[in-house]
Amino acid sequence: MKIQYECVADRQDLLRRAAERSPKTIVIDVEPLVALWDTSRESLDEGLAAVLGLLGAIPGVDVVCFATNSARRPSAVPDRAGIRVVYVSSAHKPMRVAPYRNFPRPGIVIGDQIATDGVLARRLGYTFLHYSPHLAGVPVGPRLLQHCGELVLPLVFPDARRS
């Protein structure tokens, strides 16, 4: 499978595009798709269950991995019959790839940061679905990282086209 990049701003469109790729593995960045930055553990738990419900409905998915570079953890990792669900906190994306190496292929990474999630996808040989919603109140750190990602996009995904 050719490594690909696609930028998607709408959550429903993102999930549709993920389903069209027929992945066996989905690695998903926690913030902001599952839960916004600096929200409660309850928000994280609810977001995990909701997103797992949507991603778990994609035929053929064997693994859903939630990954975050933050130390935040849910009360419990949700489960879904027939799907291995993994949660990786303090993931050190994109440097650390060991937690993802034995996941079945093909795979996709869904995340908002090219410099972390996109580079992780590239290192794993997965497609990167860049979730780029128009959100207010994004913390300074993620905003700065987003600008850095724009600079490295042509290096990481030379065939990428921004919409």
TIMI-860347 format. One line per field, with one value per residue: residue number from 1; x, y, z of N, C-alpha, C in turn. Coordinates in Angstrom, 1 decimal. Atoms other than C-alpha are relative to their C-alpha. Layout:
<sites>
fise: c(NUM:...)
n.x: c(X:...)
n.y: c(Y:...)
n.z: c(Z:...)
ca.x: c(X:...)
ca.y: c(Y:...)
ca.z: c(Z:...)
c.x: c(X:...)
c.y: c(Y:...)
c.z: c(Z:...)
</sites>
This chain:
<sites>
fise: c(1:2:3:4:5:6:7:8:9:10:11:12:13:14:15:16:17:18:19:20:21:22:23:24:25:26:27:28:29:30:31:32:33:34:35:36:37:38:39:40:41:42:43:44:45:46:47:48:49:50:51:52:53:54:55:56:57:58:59:60:61:62:63:64:65:66:67:68:69:70:71:72:73:74:75:76:77:78:79:80:81:82:83:84:85:86:87:88:89:90:91:92:93:94:95:96:97:98:99:100:101:102:103:104:105:106:107:108:109:110:111:112:113:114:115:116:117:118:119:120:121:122:123:124:125:126:127:128:129:130:131:132:133:134:135:136:137:138:139:140:141:142:143:144:145:146:147:148:149:150:151:152:153:154:155:156:157:158:159:160:161:162:163)
n.x: c(0.8:-0.8:0.2:0.7:0.4:1.2:0.4:1.4:0.4:1.3:-0.1:0.8:-0.7:-1.2:0.3:0.3:-1.2:-0.7:0.6:-0.3:-1.4:0.1:-1.2:0.0:-0.4:0.2:-0.6:0.6:-0.4:1.1:0.4:1.3:1.1:0.7:0.3:-0.8:-1.1:0.3:1.3:0.0:-0.1:1.3:0.1:-0.9:0.7:1.2:-0.5:-0.5:1.1:0.7:-0.9:-0.1:1.3:0.0:-1.1:0.2:1.0:-0.7:-0.3:-1.4:-0.9:-0.4:-0.6:0.1:-1.0:0.1:-1.3:-0.2:-1.3:0.3:0.1:1.4:0.4:1.5:0.3:-0.2:0.0:1.2:-0.2:1.0:-0.1:-0.7:-1.0:-1.0:0.0:-1.3:-0.1:-1.4:-0.2:-1.5:-0.3:-1.2:0.1:-0.2:-1.3:0.2:0.9:0.1:1.4:0.8:-0.7:0.6:1.4:0.2:0.0:-0.4:0.4:0.1:-0.1:0.8:-0.5:0.0:-1.4:-0.8:-1.3:0.0:0.8:-0.4:-1.3:0.3:0.6:-1.1:-1.0:0.7:0.4:1.4:0.6:0.3:1.1:-0.3:1.2:-0.3:1.3:-0.1:0.4:-0.4:-0.6:-1.1:-1.1:-1.2:-0.8:0.5:0.0:-1.4:-0.3:0.7:-0.7:-1.2:0.5:0.3:-1.3:-0.5:0.9:-0.6:-1.1:0.5:1.0:-0.3:1.1:1.1:0.7:0.8:1.3)
n.y: c(-1.2:-1.3:-0.9:-1.1:-1.1:-0.7:-1.0:0.0:-0.9:0.4:1.2:1.1:0.3:0.7:1.4:0.6:0.2:1.1:1.3:0.3:0.6:1.4:0.3:1.0:-0.7:-1.5:-0.7:-1.3:-0.9:-0.3:-1.4:-0.5:0.7:0.7:-1.0:-1.3:-0.1:-0.5:0.3:1.0:1.4:0.4:-0.4:1.0:1.3:-0.1:-0.1:1.3:0.9:-0.4:0.2:1.4:0.4:-0.4:0.7:1.4:0.4:0.1:1.4:0.4:-0.6:1.0:-0.8:-1.4:-0.5:-1.4:-0.4:-1.5:-0.3:-0.5:1.1:0.3:1.4:0.2:0.8:1.3:0.0:0.6:1.1:0.2:1.4:0.3:-1.0:-0.3:-1.4:-0.4:-1.5:-0.3:-1.3:-0.4:0.8:-0.5:0.0:1.2:0.7:1.4:0.8:1.4:0.5:0.2:0.8:1.3:-0.1:0.5:-1.0:-1.4:-0.8:-1.5:-0.9:-1.1:-1.0:-1.4:-0.5:0.6:0.3:1.1:1.1:0.2:0.7:1.4:0.8:0.2:1.0:1.3:0.4:-0.2:-1.2:-1.1:-0.8:-1.2:-0.6:-1.5:-0.8:-1.4:-0.1:-1.2:0.3:1.0:-0.5:-0.5:1.1:0.6:-0.9:-0.1:1.2:0.1:-0.8:0.8:1.0:-0.6:-0.1:1.3:0.8:0.5:0.9:1.3:0.5:-0.9:-0.1:-0.5:-1.2:-0.6:-0.5)
n.z: c(0.0:0.1:-1.1:0.6:-0.9:0.3:-1.0:-0.1:-1.1:-0.6:-0.7:0.7:1.3:-0.5:-0.3:1.3:0.8:-0.6:0.4:1.4:0.1:-0.5:-0.8:-1.1:-1.2:-0.1:-1.1:0.0:-1.0:-0.9:0.0:-0.5:0.5:-1.1:-1.0:0.1:-0.9:-1.4:-0.4:-1.2:0.3:0.4:1.5:0.7:0.0:0.9:1.4:0.4:0.3:1.2:1.2:0.2:0.6:1.4:0.7:-0.1:1.0:1.3:0.2:0.2:-1.0:-1.0:-1.1:-0.2:-1.0:-0.4:-0.4:-0.4:-0.6:-1.3:-1.0:-0.4:0.1:-0.4:-1.2:0.5:1.4:0.4:0.9:1.1:0.4:1.2:0.3:-1.0:-0.3:-0.7:-0.4:-0.3:-0.5:0.0:1.2:0.6:1.4:0.9:-0.3:-0.5:0.9:-0.5:-0.4:1.2:1.0:0.3:0.5:1.3:1.1:0.1:-1.1:0.2:-1.2:0.1:-1.0:0.4:0.1:1.1:-0.6:-0.9:0.6:1.4:0.0:-0.5:1.1:1.0:-0.5:-0.1:1.3:0.0:0.6:-1.0:0.2:-0.8:-0.5:-0.1:-0.2:-0.4:-1.4:-0.8:-1.3:0.1:-0.8:0.7:0.4:1.2:1.1:0.5:0.6:1.2:1.0:0.3:0.8:1.3:0.6:0.4:0.9:1.3:-0.2:-0.5:1.0:1.2:0.9:-0.7:0.4:-1.1:0.6)
ca.x: c(0.0:1.4:1.8:-0.7:-1.7:-5.1:-6.3:-9.9:-11.6:-15.0:-15.3:-18.0:-16.0:-12.9:-14.6:-16.0:-12.6:-11.1:-13.7:-13.0:-9.3:-10.4:-7.7:-6.9:-5.4:-6.4:-4.1:-5.8:-4.5:-6.5:-6.5:-8.7:-10.8:-11.5:-11.3:-10.1:-6.9:-7.1:-10.5:-11.6:-11.1:-14.8:-14.7:-11.8:-13.8:-16.9:-14.9:-13.1:-16.3:-18.0:-15.0:-14.5:-18.2:-17.7:-14.4:-15.4:-18.2:-15.7:-15.6:-12.3:-10.8:-8.8:-7.0:-7.9:-5.1:-5.6:-2.3:-1.4:1.9:0.3:0.3:-3.5:-5.1:-8.8:-10.5:-10.5:-9.7:-13.0:-13.5:-15.4:-16.1:-13.7:-11.4:-8.2:-8.3:-5.0:-4.4:-0.8:-0.2:3.2:3.5:6.5:5.2:6.9:10.1:8.7:7.2:7.5:3.9:2.6:5.0:3.0:-0.4:-1.9:-1.6:-2.8:-3.1:-4.0:-3.0:-5.6:-4.3:-4.1:-0.3:1.8:5.0:4.0:1.1:2.1:5.7:4.5:2.3:5.3:7.6:5.0:4.2:0.6:-1.7:-2.1:-5.5:-4.8:-7.7:-7.7:-10.9:-11.4:-11.4:-11.3:-9.2:-6.4:-3.6:-0.3:1.7:-0.5:-0.8:3.0:3.4:0.8:2.8:6.0:4.0:3.0:6.7:7.6:4.6:6.4:9.3:7.2:4.5:6.0:2.8:0.5:-2.0:-3.6:-7.3)
ca.y: c(0.0:3.4:5.8:8.6:11.9:13.4:16.5:16.4:19.1:17.5:14.7:12.7:13.0:11.9:8.7:8.1:8.5:6.1:3.4:3.8:2.8:-0.6:-0.5:-3.4:-1.0:2.6:4.6:7.7:10.7:11.5:15.3:16.9:14.2:12.1:14.8:18.4:19.3:19.9:18.3:15.9:12.2:11.8:13.7:11.4:8.3:9.4:10.4:7.1:5.2:7.3:7.2:3.5:3.0:4.8:3.2:-0.2:-0.2:-0.1:-3.6:-5.4:-3.3:-5.6:-2.9:0.5:2.3:5.6:7.4:10.7:12.3:13.6:11.5:11.5:8.2:7.0:5.4:2.2:1.3:0.6:-2.7:-3.8:-7.4:-8.6:-5.6:-5.2:-1.8:-0.2:3.1:4.5:7.5:9.4:7.9:10.0:10.2:10.0:8.8:5.6:3.1:-0.1:-0.1:-0.2:-2.5:-5.7:-4.3:-5.8:-3.9:-1.9:0.8:4.5:7.2:9.8:13.0:16.7:17.1:16.5:16.7:14.0:11.9:12.4:11.4:8.4:7.3:7.7:5.7:2.9:2.9:3.9:6.4:9.7:11.2:14.7:15.9:19.7:21.1:24.8:25.0:28.0:27.9:25.6:25.8:27.5:24.3:22.5:25.7:26.1:22.5:22.8:25.6:23.5:20.7:22.9:23.4:19.7:18.5:18.6:16.7:14.0:13.7:15.1:14.3:15.9:18.5:20.8:21.6)
ca.z: c(0.0:-1.0:1.9:1.3:2.9:3.0:4.8:6.1:8.2:8.9:11.5:9.6:6.3:8.2:9.4:5.9:4.3:6.9:6.1:2.3:3.0:4.5:7.2:9.5:12.0:13.0:15.1:16.3:18.1:21.2:21.1:19.5:17.9:21.0:23.6:23.6:25.4:29.2:29.5:32.3:32.5:32.1:28.7:27.7:28.7:26.8:23.7:23.6:23.7:21.1:18.6:19.2:18.4:15.1:14.1:15.3:12.8:9.9:8.4:8.7:11.5:13.8:16.0:17.2:19.0:20.8:21.2:22.9:23.7:26.9:30.2:30.4:30.8:30.8:33.7:31.7:28.1:26.4:24.6:21.5:20.5:17.8:18.0:19.9:21.6:22.8:24.6:24.6:26.8:26.8:23.3:22.2:18.7:16.2:17.8:19.5:17.0:19.0:20.4:16.8:15.0:15.3:14.2:11.1:7.8:6.0:8.6:8.9:11.4:12.1:13.8:13.8:13.7:10.6:12.7:15.1:13.7:10.1:10.7:12.7:9.8:7.4:9.7:10.0:6.3:7.0:5.3:7.2:7.5:8.7:10.8:10.4:12.0:12.5:16.3:18.6:21.7:20.5:23.1:22.1:22.0:19.4:17.4:17.1:16.3:13.6:11.9:12.1:10.5:7.6:6.9:6.9:4.9:1.5:3.0:4.7:2.0:-1.3:-3.2:-0.7:-1.8:0.7:0.2)
c.x: c(0.9:-0.4:-0.7:-0.3:-1.3:-0.5:-1.6:-0.4:-1.3:0.1:-0.7:0.7:1.3:-0.3:-0.4:1.2:0.8:-0.6:0.3:1.4:0.0:1.2:-0.3:0.3:-0.3:0.7:-0.5:0.5:-1.1:-0.5:0.1:-1.2:-0.7:-0.4:0.9:1.1:-0.5:-1.5:0.0:0.2:-1.3:-0.2:0.8:-0.7:-1.1:0.5:0.6:-1.1:-0.7:0.8:0.2:-1.3:0.0:1.0:-0.2:-1.0:0.6:0.3:1.5:1.0:0.3:0.5:-0.4:0.9:-0.2:1.4:0.1:1.4:-0.1:0.0:-1.4:-0.4:-1.5:-0.1:0.2:0.1:-1.3:0.3:-1.2:0.3:0.7:1.0:0.9:0.1:1.2:0.0:1.5:0.1:1.5:0.6:1.4:0.0:0.8:1.2:-0.2:-1.0:-0.3:-1.4:-0.9:0.5:-0.7:-1.5:-0.1:-0.1:-1.1:-0.5:-0.1:0.3:-0.9:0.5:0.0:1.4:0.8:1.4:0.1:-0.8:0.3:1.3:-0.1:-0.6:1.1:0.9:-0.6:-0.4:-1.5:-0.5:-0.3:-1.2:0.1:-1.3:0.3:-1.3:0.3:-0.5:0.5:0.6:1.1:1.2:1.2:0.9:-0.4:0.0:1.4:0.4:-0.7:0.8:1.3:-0.4:-0.2:1.4:0.6:-0.8:0.6:1.2:-0.5:-0.9:0.2:-1.2:-1.3:-0.5:-0.9:-1.3:-0.3)
c.y: c(1.2:0.9:1.3:1.0:0.6:0.9:0.1:0.9:-0.5:-1.4:-1.2:-0.4:-0.8:-1.5:-0.7:-0.4:-1.2:-1.3:-0.3:-0.6:-1.4:-0.4:-1.2:0.6:1.5:0.5:1.4:0.9:0.5:1.5:0.5:-0.9:-0.8:0.9:1.2:0.0:0.5:-0.2:-1.1:-1.4:-0.5:0.3:-1.0:-1.4:0.0:0.1:-1.3:-1.0:0.4:-0.2:-1.5:-0.6:0.2:-0.8:-1.5:-0.5:-0.1:-1.5:-0.3:0.5:-1.0:0.8:1.4:0.4:1.5:0.3:1.5:0.2:0.5:-1.3:-0.3:-1.4:-0.1:-0.8:-1.5:0.0:-0.7:-1.3:-0.1:-1.4:-0.1:1.0:0.1:1.5:0.3:1.5:0.2:1.5:0.3:-0.8:0.4:-0.2:1.1:-0.8:-1.5:-0.7:-1.4:-0.4:-0.3:-1.0:-1.3:0.1:-0.4:1.2:-0.3:0.8:1.5:0.6:1.2:1.0:1.4:0.6:-0.7:-0.4:-1.2:-1.2:-0.3:-0.7:-1.4:-0.8:-0.3:-1.1:-1.4:-0.5:0.0:1.2:0.9:0.7:1.2:0.7:1.5:0.8:1.5:0.2:1.3:-0.5:-1.1:0.5:0.4:-1.1:-0.7:1.0:0.2:-1.2:-0.2:0.9:-0.7:-1.1:0.4:0.1:-1.3:-0.8:-0.4:-1.0:-1.4:-0.7:0.8:0.1:0.6:1.3:0.5:0.5:1.3)
c.z: c(0.0:1.2:-0.6:1.1:-0.5:1.1:0.0:1.2:0.8:0.6:-0.7:-1.3:0.3:0.2:-1.3:-0.8:0.7:-0.4:-1.5:-0.2:0.4:0.8:0.9:1.3:-0.2:1.2:0.1:1.2:0.9:-0.1:-1.5:-0.4:1.0:1.1:-0.2:1.1:1.3:0.4:1.1:-0.5:-0.5:-1.5:-0.8:-0.1:-1.0:-1.5:-0.5:-0.4:-1.2:-1.3:-0.2:-0.6:-1.5:-0.8:0.0:-1.0:-1.4:-0.2:-0.2:1.0:1.1:1.3:-0.1:1.1:0.2:0.5:0.3:0.5:1.4:1.0:0.3:-0.4:0.3:1.2:-0.3:-1.6:-0.5:-0.9:-1.0:-0.5:-1.4:-0.4:1.2:0.2:0.9:0.3:0.4:0.4:0.0:-1.2:-0.7:-1.5:-0.6:0.3:0.4:-0.9:0.5:0.4:-1.2:-1.0:-0.4:-0.4:-1.4:-1.0:-1.0:1.2:-0.4:1.4:-0.2:1.1:-0.5:-0.3:-1.0:0.7:0.9:-0.6:-1.4:-0.2:0.5:-1.1:-1.0:0.5:0.0:-1.4:-0.1:-0.7:1.2:-0.4:1.0:0.4:0.3:0.2:0.3:1.4:0.6:1.3:0.0:0.9:-0.9:-0.5:-1.3:-1.2:-0.6:-0.7:-1.4:-1.1:-0.4:-1.0:-1.5:-0.8:-0.4:-0.9:-1.3:0.2:0.4:-1.0:-1.3:-0.9:0.6:-0.7:1.1:-0.7:0.6)
</sites>
